[in-house]
Amino acid sequence: MEWTIHQVARATGTTSRTLRHYDRIGLLAPSRVGPGGYRHYDDAALRRYQRILLLRELGLGLAAIAGVLDERTDEVDALRAHADSLEEESARLARLARAVRETVRRTEQGEELDVTTSFEGFDASRYEDEVVQRWGRDAHERAQRTWRELGEAGRAAHGAEADAIGRGFAAAAARAAAPGGEAVQDLARRHHAWVSAFWVPGAEAYRQLTATYVDDERFRATYEAYGPGTAVLLRDAAEVLARRELA
């Protein structure tokens, strides 16, 4: 049995454009291409696509996923390993939810937080290797130190500013504002200042950082949650700011 590209897209909540992109980069080829260029997917292709989606859920980028899929491992063993990883993540998220509910309860009742329970499920080291590789050990340690020193009120204010910046860029994207316009550049300056609370990036580092907001699916999803085009406008505005004021 085969499924058309439109059937697969509907069933998986993705788009035909994404499936065609996966074909172009060699990640997921259709089982055959019919008349008119319509792609069809058989059981083997769907199994491979399920593994792609599983690996994306685990936070891997497309290049890393391709590497995993190209390994000569038994498919059942690989799926079993994926299932184990997902169950571990599910348990971690359950602990995280319990911690947040406990914080809500303590806040409502005017109680102090209990450090032994309030941070259960959080794992700030999950992305440490990635951060160190991209920006260096010193940048990571300075950011961690600053985050601790901010205190609860400072961290809340920092998060509120991030939300305000995201909403500002989303509104600008909705009205098709130009990246170099003054209102958008004001948002870019606020974003650079927001980042600089932990680490002050120069022009090239700022370009690289904001490029990840589009290129990395995790970051893109965060910004696109504010509205379509938010991540791209932020990146493009950062490029203008880097060229005009940070170079």
Backbone as CSV, one residue per row, in Angstrom:
resi,resn,N_x,N_y,N_z,CA_x,CA_y,CA_z,C_x,C_y,C_z
1,MET,0.850,-1.193,0.000,0.000,0.000,0.000,0.885,1.243,0.000
2,GLU,0.435,2.274,-0.701,1.166,3.528,-0.767,0.251,4.692,-0.386
3,TRP,0.884,5.772,0.061,0.164,6.981,0.410,0.748,8.139,-0.393
4,THR,-0.099,9.059,-0.818,0.393,10.215,-1.565,1.042,11.205,-0.602
5,ILE,1.790,12.128,-1.161,2.458,13.133,-0.344,1.442,13.954,0.442
6,HIS,0.276,14.213,-0.147,-0.739,14.996,0.557,-1.344,14.209,1.711
7,GLN,-1.522,12.906,1.526,-2.052,12.075,2.604,-1.062,12.008,3.768
8,VAL,0.210,11.867,3.452,1.228,11.808,4.506,1.304,13.141,5.241
9,ALA,1.256,14.226,4.498,1.325,15.548,5.116,0.150,15.758,6.070
10,ARG,-1.050,15.390,5.627,-2.237,15.549,6.476,-2.148,14.684,7.718
11,ALA,-1.731,13.447,7.551,-1.704,12.505,8.675,-0.677,12.889,9.723
12,THR,0.420,13.521,9.302,1.518,13.824,10.231,1.546,15.271,10.666
13,GLY,0.633,16.085,10.150,0.596,17.481,10.555,1.729,18.312,9.999
14,THR,2.325,17.869,8.912,3.409,18.618,8.291,2.903,19.204,6.979
15,THR,3.818,19.575,6.094,3.427,20.144,4.806,4.099,19.385,3.673
16,SER,3.492,19.456,2.500,4.105,18.843,1.321,5.459,19.486,1.036
17,ARG,5.559,20.780,1.316,6.819,21.490,1.084,7.936,20.883,1.926
18,THR,7.634,20.562,3.196,8.641,19.953,4.070,9.074,18.595,3.528
19,LEU,8.119,17.795,3.092,8.447,16.474,2.561,9.292,16.581,1.299
20,ARG,8.981,17.549,0.463,9.804,17.742,-0.739,11.215,18.192,-0.373
21,HIS,11.323,19.025,0.669,12.642,19.459,1.134,13.447,18.271,1.654
22,TYR,12.802,17.386,2.417,13.483,16.193,2.919,13.971,15.318,1.767
23,ASP,13.206,15.281,0.691,13.631,14.519,-0.482,14.859,15.172,-1.111
24,ARG,14.831,16.494,-1.255,15.951,17.199,-1.896,17.258,17.014,-1.146
25,ILE,17.200,16.983,0.192,18.435,16.864,0.974,18.804,15.404,1.243
26,GLY,18.029,14.478,0.696,18.360,13.062,0.837,17.965,12.440,2.153
27,LEU,17.090,13.106,2.904,16.688,12.582,4.213,15.540,11.585,4.091
28,LEU,14.587,11.873,3.216,13.429,10.988,3.062,12.997,10.992,1.605
29,ALA,13.360,9.956,0.891,12.963,9.846,-0.516,11.616,9.140,-0.608
30,PRO,10.773,9.532,-1.550,9.528,8.791,-1.762,9.844,7.415,-2.331
31,SER,8.922,6.492,-2.170,9.139,5.157,-2.726,9.058,5.181,-4.243
32,ARG,8.263,6.119,-4.780,8.242,6.319,-6.230,7.639,7.681,-6.532
33,VAL,7.907,8.165,-7.713,7.335,9.424,-8.184,6.453,9.102,-9.379
34,GLY,5.177,9.419,-9.262,4.224,9.074,-10.308,4.108,10.147,-11.369
35,PRO,3.157,9.990,-12.256,2.920,10.985,-13.316,2.662,12.366,-12.714
36,GLY,3.209,13.378,-13.379,3.033,14.739,-12.879,3.942,15.076,-11.717
37,GLY,4.865,14.159,-11.370,5.800,14.427,-10.285,5.245,14.191,-8.899
38,TYR,4.087,13.538,-8.781,3.502,13.298,-7.464,4.263,12.201,-6.729
39,ARG,4.640,12.508,-5.507,5.412,11.563,-4.696,4.477,10.606,-3.965
40,HIS,4.921,9.353,-3.852,4.179,8.319,-3.130,5.115,7.658,-2.123
41,TYR,4.545,7.260,-0.987,5.344,6.712,0.111,4.785,5.355,0.524
42,ASP,5.681,4.355,0.576,5.247,3.022,0.996,5.534,2.836,2.482
43,ASP,5.334,1.615,2.970,5.487,1.332,4.396,6.908,1.623,4.876
44,ALA,7.909,1.251,4.091,9.295,1.486,4.497,9.590,2.986,4.622
45,ALA,9.061,3.766,3.686,9.277,5.212,3.745,8.600,5.815,4.972
46,LEU,7.399,5.320,5.293,6.699,5.843,6.467,7.425,5.482,7.756
47,ARG,7.993,4.290,7.791,8.757,3.902,8.976,9.966,4.822,9.154
48,ARG,10.638,5.123,8.058,11.775,6.036,8.125,11.309,7.432,8.576
49,TYR,10.162,7.856,8.075,9.663,9.175,8.454,9.308,9.214,9.937
50,GLN,8.768,8.128,10.457,8.477,8.098,11.889,9.756,8.278,12.698
51,ARG,10.842,7.640,12.266,12.115,7.794,12.976,12.607,9.237,12.886
52,ILE,12.419,9.872,11.743,12.814,11.271,11.601,12.062,12.133,12.609
53,LEU,10.751,11.922,12.701,9.949,12.711,13.637,10.331,12.423,15.081
54,LEU,10.624,11.177,15.382,11.055,10.830,16.736,12.355,11.539,17.092
55,LEU,13.298,11.532,16.168,14.586,12.171,16.432,14.450,13.686,16.541
56,ARG,13.539,14.254,15.794,13.273,15.687,15.938,12.707,15.984,17.315
57,GLU,11.823,15.116,17.806,11.272,15.297,19.148,12.361,15.260,20.205
58,LEU,13.419,14.511,19.934,14.529,14.414,20.880,15.509,15.570,20.720
59,GLY,15.216,16.497,19.813,16.026,17.703,19.704,17.151,17.672,18.692
60,LEU,17.230,16.649,17.849,18.303,16.568,16.871,17.986,17.425,15.652
61,GLY,19.028,18.041,15.084,18.889,18.765,13.842,18.863,17.804,12.669
62,LEU,18.569,18.342,11.476,18.417,17.468,10.312,19.715,16.763,9.945
63,ALA,20.845,17.456,10.065,22.122,16.824,9.732,22.419,15.663,10.679
64,ALA,22.141,15.882,11.968,22.374,14.818,12.953,21.430,13.644,12.712
65,ILE,20.193,13.944,12.345,19.227,12.881,12.059,19.704,12.040,10.886
66,ALA,20.198,12.701,9.843,20.700,11.959,8.684,21.828,11.023,9.097
67,GLY,22.708,11.495,9.981,23.800,10.650,10.451,23.311,9.434,11.202
68,VAL,22.295,9.624,12.052,21.740,8.505,12.817,21.090,7.498,11.878
69,LEU,20.317,7.988,10.919,19.613,7.078,10.019,20.560,6.320,9.099
70,ASP,21.708,6.914,8.822,22.667,6.254,7.939,23.480,5.175,8.649
71,GLU,23.418,5.169,9.985,24.131,4.132,10.722,23.494,2.768,10.437
72,ARG,24.325,1.769,10.355,23.813,0.421,10.060,23.381,-0.260,11.363
73,THR,22.225,0.150,11.849,21.690,-0.436,13.074,20.368,-1.116,12.765
74,ASP,20.054,-2.108,13.558,18.799,-2.808,13.389,17.644,-1.845,13.663
75,GLU,16.650,-1.810,12.777,15.567,-0.839,12.892,14.779,-1.022,14.175
76,VAL,14.494,-2.255,14.550,13.724,-2.501,15.761,14.506,-2.045,16.984
77,ASP,15.805,-2.364,17.033,16.633,-1.918,18.154,16.671,-0.395,18.231
78,ALA,16.785,0.248,17.062,16.827,1.713,17.043,15.515,2.300,17.546
79,LEU,14.392,1.740,17.112,13.097,2.239,17.570,12.917,2.007,19.066
80,ARG,13.415,0.869,19.539,13.325,0.591,20.973,14.121,1.633,21.767
81,ALA,15.297,1.995,21.255,16.116,3.018,21.913,15.408,4.367,21.898
82,HIS,14.760,4.694,20.768,14.007,5.947,20.694,12.878,5.947,21.726
83,ALA,12.175,4.835,21.826,11.069,4.744,22.780,11.572,4.931,24.207
84,ASP,12.721,4.330,24.520,13.296,4.488,25.863,13.614,5.956,26.139
85,SER,14.197,6.636,25.138,14.540,8.044,25.309,13.289,8.900,25.521
86,LEU,12.246,8.601,24.770,11.002,9.353,24.914,10.367,9.121,26.284
87,GLU,10.444,7.892,26.781,9.884,7.608,28.100,10.669,8.327,29.185
88,GLU,11.997,8.394,29.015,12.816,9.145,29.979,12.454,10.627,29.960
89,GLU,12.254,11.176,28.761,11.883,12.585,28.647,10.490,12.833,29.211
90,SER,9.578,11.873,29.001,8.235,11.999,29.553,8.275,12.036,31.075
91,ALA,9.105,11.194,31.659,9.239,11.179,33.119,9.830,12.491,33.618
92,ARG,10.809,13.029,32.873,11.419,14.303,33.273,10.378,15.424,33.219
93,LEU,9.557,15.452,32.169,8.536,16.490,32.050,7.483,16.362,33.141
94,ALA,7.180,15.118,33.543,6.229,14.921,34.635,6.802,15.495,35.934
95,ARG,8.110,15.271,36.169,8.744,15.850,37.361,8.727,17.371,37.285
96,LEU,8.958,17.899,36.090,8.953,19.347,35.896,7.577,19.928,36.199
97,ALA,6.531,19.252,35.727,5.166,19.727,35.989,4.869,19.717,37.482
98,ARG,5.321,18.672,38.172,5.097,18.620,39.621,5.807,19.772,40.317
99,ALA,7.015,20.088,39.863,7.777,21.179,40.474,7.073,22.512,40.279
100,VAL,6.551,22.734,39.081,5.861,23.997,38.805,4.576,24.099,39.615
101,ARG,3.831,22.985,39.704,2.601,23.007,40.503,2.915,23.295,41.974
102,GLU,4.039,22.741,42.460,4.436,22.993,43.839,4.799,24.456,44.038
103,THR,5.444,25.058,43.052,5.775,26.479,43.130,4.502,27.319,43.157
104,VAL,3.521,26.959,42.318,2.243,27.670,42.320,1.588,27.591,43.698
105,ARG,1.585,26.385,44.263,0.960,26.211,45.582,1.658,27.064,46.634
106,ARG,2.997,27.012,46.651,3.757,27.778,47.653,3.569,29.281,47.453
107,THR,3.517,29.717,46.190,3.327,31.144,45.918,1.956,31.602,46.396
108,GLU,0.927,30.819,46.118,-0.428,31.180,46.535,-0.566,31.236,48.053
109,GLN,0.205,30.394,48.747,0.100,30.341,50.196,1.177,31.166,50.896
110,GLY,1.964,31.903,50.127,2.973,32.777,50.720,4.134,32.038,51.339
111,GLU,4.432,30.845,50.876,5.526,30.060,51.426,6.797,30.260,50.595
112,GLU,7.946,30.080,51.229,9.203,30.143,50.503,9.379,28.875,49.667
113,LEU,10.169,29.006,48.597,10.449,27.839,47.773,11.372,26.879,48.503
114,ASP,11.206,25.608,48.187,12.075,24.557,48.718,12.995,24.112,47.596
115,VAL,14.286,24.387,47.741,15.227,24.109,46.662,15.295,22.623,46.334
116,THR,14.900,21.765,47.254,14.970,20.325,47.000,13.829,19.838,46.122
117,THR,12.752,20.635,46.018,11.611,20.204,45.216,11.284,21.162,44.070
118,SER,11.647,22.422,44.190,11.220,23.417,43.206,11.931,23.290,41.866
119,PHE,13.069,22.597,41.849,13.822,22.494,40.608,13.925,21.060,40.102
120,GLU,13.037,20.200,40.595,13.024,18.821,40.127,12.588,18.785,38.672
121,GLY,13.350,18.109,37.864,13.018,17.998,36.452,13.762,18.978,35.576
122,PHE,14.239,20.082,36.166,15.037,21.016,35.384,16.430,20.443,35.169
123,ASP,16.972,20.675,33.990,18.321,20.202,33.688,19.028,21.274,32.875
124,ALA,19.630,22.217,33.574,20.280,23.337,32.896,21.518,22.910,32.124
125,SER,22.006,21.709,32.372,23.222,21.252,31.694,22.926,20.569,30.361
126,ARG,21.646,20.433,30.009,21.310,19.663,28.804,21.987,20.220,27.568
127,TYR,22.095,21.551,27.470,22.641,22.178,26.275,24.028,22.758,26.514
128,GLU,24.645,22.368,27.632,25.941,22.948,27.961,26.974,22.695,26.869
129,ASP,27.078,21.460,26.405,28.083,21.143,25.384,27.865,21.960,24.125
130,GLU,26.601,22.111,23.737,26.293,22.870,22.526,26.676,24.337,22.689
131,VAL,26.350,24.915,23.844,26.670,26.319,24.090,28.180,26.532,24.111
132,VAL,28.888,25.648,24.799,30.342,25.777,24.888,30.980,25.654,23.511
133,GLN,30.482,24.716,22.711,31.041,24.528,21.372,30.846,25.764,20.503
134,ARG,29.679,26.399,20.616,29.381,27.546,19.765,30.033,28.827,20.259
135,TRP,29.976,29.061,21.596,30.333,30.383,22.096,31.510,30.371,23.063
136,GLY,31.954,29.184,23.471,33.119,29.114,24.342,32.751,28.892,25.797
137,ARG,33.678,28.292,26.532,33.451,27.980,27.938,33.264,29.237,28.777
138,ASP,34.038,30.277,28.512,33.928,31.504,29.302,32.541,32.115,29.179
139,ALA,32.004,32.148,27.948,30.673,32.726,27.738,29.621,31.932,28.502
140,HIS,29.751,30.609,28.474,28.786,29.770,29.182,28.855,30.014,30.678
141,GLU,30.051,30.064,31.244,30.190,30.231,32.686,29.731,31.616,33.128
142,ARG,30.018,32.655,32.321,29.554,33.999,32.659,28.031,34.053,32.652
143,ALA,27.422,33.406,31.661,25.965,33.399,31.576,25.346,32.687,32.778
144,GLN,25.920,31.552,33.152,25.410,30.822,34.308,25.539,31.641,35.581
145,ARG,26.668,32.304,35.745,26.903,33.123,36.941,25.925,34.302,36.988
146,THR,25.741,34.953,35.852,24.820,36.090,35.804,23.392,35.653,36.106
147,TRP,22.999,34.511,35.561,21.643,34.004,35.806,21.405,33.769,37.290
148,ARG,22.396,33.201,37.961,22.261,32.978,39.410,22.168,34.300,40.159
149,GLU,22.976,35.282,39.739,23.038,36.559,40.458,21.806,37.429,40.227
150,LEU,21.060,37.181,39.163,19.877,37.989,38.884,18.837,37.879,39.992
151,GLY,18.733,36.699,40.566,17.697,36.485,41.565,16.341,36.272,40.912
152,GLU,15.353,35.931,41.723,14.040,35.594,41.179,13.405,36.774,40.451
153,ALA,13.478,37.967,41.037,12.860,39.144,40.418,13.564,39.503,39.115
154,GLY,14.887,39.417,39.114,15.643,39.741,37.907,15.367,38.756,36.785
155,ARG,15.245,37.479,37.136,14.952,36.479,36.106,13.549,36.690,35.534
156,ALA,12.602,37.067,36.393,11.250,37.338,35.919,11.235,38.534,34.973
157,ALA,11.990,39.573,35.326,12.052,40.763,34.474,12.712,40.445,33.138
158,HIS,13.752,39.610,33.187,14.441,39.224,31.956,13.495,38.440,31.042
159,GLY,12.714,37.559,31.622,11.751,36.805,30.836,10.653,37.693,30.265
160,ALA,10.207,38.674,31.049,9.173,39.588,30.565,9.676,40.416,29.391
161,GLU,10.945,40.835,29.442,11.518,41.595,28.333,11.619,40.724,27.085
162,ALA,12.008,39.464,27.244,12.068,38.556,26.103,10.691,38.415,25.461
163,ASP,9.669,38.295,26.280,8.307,38.166,25.755,7.881,39.431,25.025
164,ALA,8.221,40.594,25.582,7.859,41.859,24.951,8.560,42.017,23.601
165,ILE,9.823,41.616,23.546,10.569,41.698,22.290,9.949,40.764,21.258
166,GLY,9.632,39.533,21.655,9.009,38.580,20.736,7.691,39.099,20.193
167,ARG,6.866,39.673,21.066,5.577,40.203,20.617,5.777,41.411,19.707
168,GLY,6.795,42.212,19.999,7.079,43.370,19.158,7.485,42.977,17.753
169,PHE,8.368,41.992,17.650,8.784,41.521,16.321,7.625,40.856,15.578
170,ALA,6.780,40.133,16.308,5.626,39.492,15.659,4.684,40.540,15.077
171,ALA,4.430,41.604,15.832,3.556,42.666,15.338,4.168,43.349,14.122
172,ALA,5.493,43.553,14.173,6.177,44.181,13.037,6.126,43.280,11.804
173,ALA,6.302,41.974,12.010,6.233,41.041,10.883,4.833,41.015,10.285
174,ALA,3.817,41.120,11.127,2.432,41.084,10.648,2.119,42.279,9.753
175,ARG,2.776,43.399,10.014,2.530,44.575,9.163,3.609,44.734,8.096
176,ALA,4.414,43.669,7.895,5.450,43.650,6.859,6.432,44.802,7.005
177,ALA,6.831,45.101,8.238,7.789,46.178,8.490,9.162,45.806,7.948
178,ALA,9.900,46.801,7.507,11.241,46.580,6.968,12.238,46.354,8.103
179,PRO,13.195,45.445,7.931,14.182,45.183,8.992,14.979,46.415,9.391
180,GLY,15.207,47.324,8.432,16.007,48.507,8.731,15.214,49.686,9.234
181,GLY,13.884,49.551,9.332,13.057,50.645,9.840,13.385,50.949,11.289
182,GLU,13.160,52.202,11.693,13.586,52.617,13.025,12.890,51.846,14.137
183,ALA,11.580,51.597,13.966,10.855,50.868,15.010,11.405,49.452,15.175
184,VAL,11.696,48.803,14.050,12.251,47.447,14.116,13.675,47.478,14.658
185,GLN,14.436,48.489,14.280,15.796,48.598,14.804,15.802,48.853,16.311
186,ASP,14.808,49.569,16.811,14.694,49.732,18.260,14.498,48.376,18.942
187,LEU,13.684,47.530,18.315,13.498,46.182,18.858,14.789,45.385,18.811
188,ALA,15.552,45.539,17.720,16.829,44.831,17.609,17.802,45.297,18.685
189,ARG,17.809,46.598,18.963,18.677,47.113,20.026,18.274,46.538,21.382
190,ARG,16.965,46.457,21.605,16.492,45.856,22.854,16.914,44.387,22.945
191,HIS,16.828,43.681,21.813,17.211,42.278,21.818,18.703,42.122,22.098
192,HIS,19.524,42.951,21.466,20.967,42.874,21.709,21.275,43.182,23.168
193,ALA,20.584,44.166,23.745,20.780,44.477,25.161,20.329,43.322,26.046
194,TRP,19.249,42.656,25.626,18.737,41.502,26.383,19.772,40.382,26.397
195,VAL,20.357,40.102,25.245,21.413,39.088,25.167,22.623,39.515,25.991
196,SER,22.930,40.806,25.943,24.145,41.316,26.583,24.090,41.280,28.100
197,ALA,22.920,40.979,28.646,22.852,40.801,30.098,23.750,39.645,30.536
198,PHE,24.000,38.711,29.632,24.819,37.549,29.953,26.148,37.536,29.206
199,TRP,26.128,38.068,27.990,27.295,37.961,27.106,27.134,38.994,26.016
200,VAL,28.139,39.839,25.810,28.022,40.932,24.849,28.598,40.482,23.505
201,PRO,27.753,40.146,22.543,28.246,39.673,21.245,28.618,40.835,20.332
202,GLY,29.731,40.692,19.624,30.079,41.636,18.589,29.240,41.392,17.346
203,ALA,29.590,42.101,16.268,28.773,42.038,15.058,28.639,40.614,14.525
204,GLU,29.761,39.925,14.337,29.704,38.591,13.733,29.041,37.573,14.661
205,ALA,29.361,37.656,15.949,28.750,36.729,16.901,27.242,36.951,16.977
206,TYR,26.823,38.217,16.895,25.389,38.509,16.946,24.692,37.981,15.701
207,ARG,25.359,38.107,14.544,24.801,37.534,13.317,24.631,36.021,13.462
208,GLN,25.663,35.368,13.971,25.615,33.911,14.112,24.516,33.496,15.085
209,LEU,24.411,34.219,16.186,23.395,33.892,17.186,21.994,33.996,16.602
210,THR,21.692,35.126,15.973,20.332,35.328,15.472,20.039,34.466,14.244
211,ALA,21.073,34.043,13.544,20.861,33.107,12.430,20.314,31.783,12.945
212,THR,20.726,31.387,14.157,20.215,30.131,14.710,18.720,30.211,14.990
213,TYR,18.183,31.422,15.163,16.751,31.560,15.420,15.926,31.107,14.219
214,VAL,16.557,31.099,13.048,15.890,30.637,11.833,16.344,29.230,11.465
215,ASP,17.657,28.983,11.575,18.225,27.719,11.113,17.968,26.560,12.064
216,ASP,17.910,26.840,13.365,17.692,25.794,14.361,16.195,25.689,14.643
217,GLU,15.630,24.527,14.407,14.179,24.365,14.513,13.662,24.632,15.924
218,ARG,14.484,24.346,16.941,14.029,24.591,18.317,13.818,26.075,18.564
219,PHE,14.819,26.895,18.178,14.716,28.326,18.397,13.659,28.947,17.487
220,ARG,13.604,28.467,16.246,12.622,29.018,15.314,11.208,28.798,15.851
221,ALA,10.943,27.621,16.391,9.609,27.341,16.928,9.276,28.288,18.073
222,THR,10.277,28.618,18.892,10.049,29.534,20.010,9.581,30.892,19.512
223,TYR,10.269,31.432,18.511,9.911,32.762,18.017,8.689,32.734,17.116
224,GLU,8.554,31.686,16.317,7.399,31.616,15.429,6.104,31.413,16.213
225,ALA,6.205,30.994,17.471,5.008,30.876,18.299,4.345,32.240,18.499
226,TYR,5.135,33.308,18.389,4.557,34.655,18.489,3.782,35.037,17.235
227,GLY,4.164,34.464,16.105,3.500,34.772,14.846,4.411,34.479,13.675
228,PRO,3.841,34.203,12.508,4.648,33.881,11.329,5.603,35.033,10.968
229,GLY,6.820,34.663,10.627,7.790,35.653,10.183,8.584,36.312,11.288
230,THR,8.276,35.984,12.557,8.957,36.640,13.674,10.452,36.347,13.681
231,ALA,10.817,35.072,13.544,12.231,34.687,13.601,13.022,35.303,12.455
232,VAL,12.449,35.282,11.262,13.155,35.822,10.093,13.360,37.326,10.228
233,LEU,12.335,38.042,10.690,12.479,39.491,10.852,13.514,39.822,11.914
234,LEU,13.539,39.069,13.009,14.540,39.311,14.047,15.946,39.118,13.478
235,ARG,16.135,38.019,12.761,17.450,37.758,12.163,17.853,38.867,11.202
236,ASP,16.936,39.280,10.348,17.264,40.299,9.351,17.516,41.649,10.006
237,ALA,16.749,41.961,11.045,16.971,43.218,11.762,18.312,43.197,12.486
238,ALA,18.675,42.033,13.026,19.967,41.902,13.698,21.114,42.088,12.714
239,GLU,20.943,41.613,11.492,21.961,41.804,10.461,22.168,43.288,10.175
240,VAL,21.078,44.035,10.081,21.176,45.472,9.843,21.862,46.161,11.025
241,LEU,21.448,45.791,12.244,22.044,46.390,13.436,23.528,46.078,13.518
242,ALA,23.895,44.831,13.219,25.307,44.449,13.271,26.127,45.263,12.272
243,ARG,25.581,45.472,11.097,26.311,46.220,10.052,26.417,47.701,10.392
244,ARG,25.335,48.271,10.941,25.315,49.705,11.201,25.993,50.113,12.496
245,GLU,25.800,49.308,13.548,26.192,49.783,14.865,27.182,48.893,15.606
246,LEU,27.314,47.650,15.206,28.182,46.748,15.965,29.505,46.475,15.280
247,ALA,29.606,46.795,13.992,30.829,46.491,13.248,32.008,47.306,13.771
